[in-house]
């Protein structure tokens, strides 16, 4: 336990909160570190400086990285997700033309409405 005084409810809540904060920090650290090491636009020296900041001042380093790199992180994650989706489609044999044909059959059978058809077709063409 983190606090003296035995097992009391306030101590239990404080322990739970402390564990939650550690897990949250660890998750953010992994997210920031993985984004940092996947980047190709940052030199090795800048990566070393970020790592030193993350180790020496862990909370400040994580928050500084998130504040300064948040837009780039989101764009890189979107690009990585799109690449993974395209790779998966290629491996599985997904074809947008096949899926559009299936949608046409569902529409002709009356299983989906015109709005659903339009929405799903737009997502496939995207």
C-alpha positions as protocol buffer text, in pm:
chain_id: "A"
residue {
  index: 1
  type: UNK
  ca { x: 0 y: 0 z: 0 }
}
residue {
  index: 2
  type: UNK
  ca { x: 111 y: 352 z: -66 }
}
residue {
  index: 3
  type: UNK
  ca { x: -7 y: 508 z: 258 }
}
residue {
  index: 4
  type: UNK
  ca { x: 25 y: 416 z: 624 }
}
residue {
  index: 5
  type: UNK
  ca { x: -279 y: 361 z: 837 }
}
residue {
  index: 6
  type: UNK
  ca { x: -378 y: 14 z: 730 }
}
residue {
  index: 7
  type: UNK
  ca { x: -640 y: -92 z: 486 }
}
residue {
  index: 8
  type: UNK
  ca { x: -896 y: 187 z: 476 }
}
residue {
  index: 9
  type: UNK
  ca { x: -1128 y: 292 z: 199 }
}
residue {
  index: 10
  type: UNK
  ca { x: -950 y: 624 z: 129 }
}
residue {
  index: 11
  type: UNK
  ca { x: -617 y: 439 z: 112 }
}
residue {
  index: 12
  type: UNK
  ca { x: -773 y: 185 z: -123 }
}
residue {
  index: 13
  type: UNK
  ca { x: -903 y: 462 z: -351 }
}
residue {
  index: 14
  type: UNK
  ca { x: -563 y: 634 z: -344 }
}
residue {
  index: 15
  type: UNK
  ca { x: -393 y: 305 z: -436 }
}
residue {
  index: 16
  type: UNK
  ca { x: -635 y: 243 z: -722 }
}
residue {
  index: 17
  type: UNK
  ca { x: -587 y: 598 z: -849 }
}
residue {
  index: 18
  type: UNK
  ca { x: -209 y: 562 z: -831 }
}
residue {
  index: 19
  type: UNK
  ca { x: -217 y: 235 z: -1025 }
}
residue {
  index: 20
  type: UNK
  ca { x: -450 y: 392 z: -1283 }
}
residue {
  index: 21
  type: UNK
  ca { x: -218 y: 692 z: -1327 }
}
residue {
  index: 22
  type: UNK
  ca { x: 81 y: 461 z: -1374 }
}
residue {
  index: 23
  type: UNK
  ca { x: -102 y: 254 z: -1637 }
}
residue {
  index: 24
  type: UNK
  ca { x: -212 y: 573 z: -1813 }
}
residue {
  index: 25
  type: UNK
  ca { x: 144 y: 709 z: -1810 }
}
residue {
  index: 26
  type: UNK
  ca { x: 283 y: 378 z: -1936 }
}
residue {
  index: 27
  type: UNK
  ca { x: 30 y: 367 z: -2221 }
}
residue {
  index: 28
  type: UNK
  ca { x: 115 y: 725 z: -2320 }
}
residue {
  index: 29
  type: UNK
  ca { x: 487 y: 646 z: -2298 }
}
residue {
  index: 30
  type: UNK
  ca { x: 450 y: 347 z: -2532 }
}
residue {
  index: 31
  type: UNK
  ca { x: 239 y: 554 z: -2773 }
}
residue {
  index: 32
  type: UNK
  ca { x: 488 y: 840 z: -2780 }
}
residue {
  index: 33
  type: UNK
  ca { x: 792 y: 614 z: -2803 }
}
residue {
  index: 34
  type: UNK
  ca { x: 645 y: 407 z: -3085 }
}
residue {
  index: 35
  type: UNK
  ca { x: 552 y: 721 z: -3279 }
}
residue {
  index: 36
  type: UNK
  ca { x: 895 y: 869 z: -3219 }
}
residue {
  index: 37
  type: UNK
  ca { x: 1087 y: 564 z: -3338 }
}
residue {
  index: 38
  type: UNK
  ca { x: 865 y: 511 z: -3646 }
}
residue {
  index: 39
  type: UNK
  ca { x: 927 y: 863 z: -3771 }
}
residue {
  index: 40
  type: UNK
  ca { x: 1158 y: 909 z: -4066 }
}
residue {
  index: 41
  type: UNK
  ca { x: 1147 y: 1289 z: -4069 }
}
residue {
  index: 42
  type: UNK
  ca { x: 1333 y: 1327 z: -3738 }
}
residue {
  index: 43
  type: UNK
  ca { x: 1709 y: 1291 z: -3713 }
}
residue {
  index: 44
  type: UNK
  ca { x: 1875 y: 1051 z: -3474 }
}
residue {
  index: 45
  type: UNK
  ca { x: 1995 y: 1332 z: -3251 }
}
residue {
  index: 46
  type: UNK
  ca { x: 1648 y: 1475 z: -3209 }
}
residue {
  index: 47
  type: UNK
  ca { x: 1520 y: 1128 z: -3123 }
}
residue {
  index: 48
  type: UNK
  ca { x: 1794 y: 1094 z: -2860 }
}
residue {
  index: 49
  type: UNK
  ca { x: 1697 y: 1431 z: -2710 }
}
residue {
  index: 50
  type: UNK
  ca { x: 1329 y: 1327 z: -2696 }
}
residue {
  index: 51
  type: UNK
  ca { x: 1422 y: 996 z: -2532 }
}
residue {
  index: 52
  type: UNK
  ca { x: 1636 y: 1175 z: -2272 }
}
residue {
  index: 53
  type: UNK
  ca { x: 1349 y: 1411 z: -2200 }
}
residue {
  index: 54
  type: UNK
  ca { x: 1106 y: 1117 z: -2172 }
}
residue {
  index: 55
  type: UNK
  ca { x: 1336 y: 940 z: -1926 }
}
residue {
  index: 56
  type: UNK
  ca { x: 1453 y: 1236 z: -1716 }
}
residue {
  index: 57
  type: UNK
  ca { x: 1119 y: 1419 z: -1699 }
}
residue {
  index: 58
  type: UNK
  ca { x: 865 y: 1152 z: -1789 }
}
residue {
  index: 59
  type: UNK
  ca { x: 537 y: 1340 z: -1749 }
}
residue {
  index: 60
  type: UNK
  ca { x: 666 y: 1669 z: -1886 }
}
residue {
  index: 61
  type: UNK
  ca { x: 835 y: 1488 z: -2175 }
}
residue {
  index: 62
  type: UNK
  ca { x: 519 y: 1301 z: -2272 }
}
residue {
  index: 63
  type: UNK
  ca { x: 301 y: 1610 z: -2248 }
}
residue {
  index: 64
  type: UNK
  ca { x: 554 y: 1819 z: -2442 }
}
residue {
  index: 65
  type: UNK
  ca { x: 567 y: 1559 z: -2719 }
}
residue {
  index: 66
  type: UNK
  ca { x: 188 y: 1535 z: -2735 }
}
residue {
  index: 67
  type: UNK
  ca { x: 151 y: 1914 z: -2743 }
}
residue {
  index: 68
  type: UNK
  ca { x: 414 y: 1971 z: -3010 }
}
residue {
  index: 69
  type: UNK
  ca { x: 357 y: 1664 z: -3229 }
}
residue {
  index: 70
  type: UNK
  ca { x: -15 y: 1588 z: -3191 }
}
residue {
  index: 71
  type: UNK
  ca { x: -117 y: 1673 z: -3547 }
}
residue {
  index: 72
  type: UNK
  ca { x: 166 y: 1475 z: -3701 }
}
residue {
  index: 73
  type: UNK
  ca { x: 91 y: 1179 z: -3476 }
}
residue {
  index: 74
  type: UNK
  ca { x: -269 y: 1169 z: -3594 }
}
residue {
  index: 75
  type: UNK
  ca { x: -171 y: 1196 z: -3961 }
}
residue {
  index: 76
  type: UNK
  ca { x: 94 y: 925 z: -3930 }
}
residue {
  index: 77
  type: UNK
  ca { x: -150 y: 696 z: -3750 }
}
residue {
  index: 78
  type: UNK
  ca { x: -413 y: 750 z: -4020 }
}
residue {
  index: 79
  type: UNK
  ca { x: -162 y: 678 z: -4295 }
}
residue {
  index: 80
  type: UNK
  ca { x: -42 y: 366 z: -4112 }
}
residue {
  index: 81
  type: UNK
  ca { x: -401 y: 241 z: -4066 }
}
residue {
  index: 82
  type: UNK
  ca { x: -479 y: 302 z: -4434 }
}
residue {
  index: 83
  type: UNK
  ca { x: -164 y: 117 z: -4537 }
}
residue {
  index: 84
  type: UNK
  ca { x: -251 y: -177 z: -4311 }
}
residue {
  index: 85
  type: UNK
  ca { x: -606 y: -186 z: -4448 }
}
residue {
  index: 86
  type: UNK
  ca { x: -478 y: -185 z: -4806 }
}
residue {
  index: 87
  type: UNK
  ca { x: -226 y: -459 z: -4726 }
}
residue {
  index: 88
  type: UNK
  ca { x: -498 y: -669 z: -4564 }
}
residue {
  index: 89
  type: UNK
  ca { x: -727 y: -621 z: -4862 }
}
residue {
  index: 90
  type: UNK
  ca { x: -450 y: -733 z: -5094 }
}
residue {
  index: 91
  type: UNK
  ca { x: -376 y: -1045 z: -4888 }
}
residue {
  index: 92
  type: UNK
  ca { x: -741 y: -1141 z: -4842 }
}
residue {
  index: 93
  type: UNK
  ca { x: -823 y: -1076 z: -5205 }
}
residue {
  index: 94
  type: UNK
  ca { x: -1065 y: -793 z: -5140 }
}
residue {
  index: 95
  type: UNK
  ca { x: -1181 y: -620 z: -5450 }
}
residue {
  index: 96
  type: UNK
  ca { x: -1392 y: -307 z: -5444 }
}
residue {
  index: 97
  type: UNK
  ca { x: -1559 y: -421 z: -5768 }
}
residue {
  index: 98
  type: UNK
  ca { x: -1666 y: -749 z: -5604 }
}
residue {
  index: 99
  type: UNK
  ca { x: -1806 y: -566 z: -5305 }
}
residue {
  index: 100
  type: UNK
  ca { x: -1996 y: -320 z: -5525 }
}
residue {
  index: 101
  type: UNK
  ca { x: -2144 y: -615 z: -5713 }
}
residue {
  index: 102
  type: UNK
  ca { x: -2258 y: -765 z: -5381 }
}
residue {
  index: 103
  type: UNK
  ca { x: -2411 y: -431 z: -5285 }
}
residue {
  index: 104
  type: UNK
  ca { x: -2597 y: -419 z: -5618 }
}
residue {
  index: 105
  type: UNK
  ca { x: -2743 y: -763 z: -5550 }
}
residue {
  index: 106
  type: UNK
  ca { x: -2847 y: -663 z: -5197 }
}
residue {
  index: 107
  type: UNK
  ca { x: -3012 y: -348 z: -5332 }
}
residue {
  index: 108
  type: UNK
  ca { x: -3192 y: -540 z: -5607 }
}
residue {
  index: 109
  type: UNK
  ca { x: -3317 y: -793 z: -5350 }
}
residue {
  index: 110
  type: UNK
  ca { x: -3443 y: -509 z: -5132 }
}
residue {
  index: 111
  type: UNK
  ca { x: -3221 y: -601 z: -4838 }
}
residue {
  index: 112
  type: UNK
  ca { x: -3074 y: -252 z: -4815 }
}
residue {
  index: 113
  type: UNK
  ca { x: -3222 y: 88 z: -4886 }
}
residue {
  index: 114
  type: UNK
  ca { x: -3098 y: 345 z: -5137 }
}
residue {
  index: 115
  type: UNK
  ca { x: -2938 y: 552 z: -4858 }
}
residue {
  index: 116
  type: UNK
  ca { x: -2753 y: 250 z: -4719 }
}
residue {
  index: 117
  type: UNK
  ca { x: -2642 y: 155 z: -5069 }
}
residue {
  index: 118
  type: UNK
  ca { x: -2508 y: 505 z: -5137 }
}
residue {
  index: 119
  type: UNK
  ca { x: -2329 y: 525 z: -4803 }
}
residue {
  index: 120
  type: UNK
  ca { x: -2167 y: 180 z: -4835 }
}
residue {
  index: 121
  type: UNK
  ca { x: -2070 y: 237 z: -5198 }
}
residue {
  index: 122
  type: UNK
  ca { x: -1908 y: 568 z: -5111 }
}
residue {
  index: 123
  type: UNK
  ca { x: -1709 y: 398 z: -4836 }
}
residue {
  index: 124
  type: UNK
  ca { x: -1591 y: 127 z: -5079 }
}
residue {
  index: 125
  type: UNK
  ca { x: -1487 y: 374 z: -5347 }
}
residue {
  index: 126
  type: UNK
  ca { x: -1296 y: 580 z: -5091 }
}
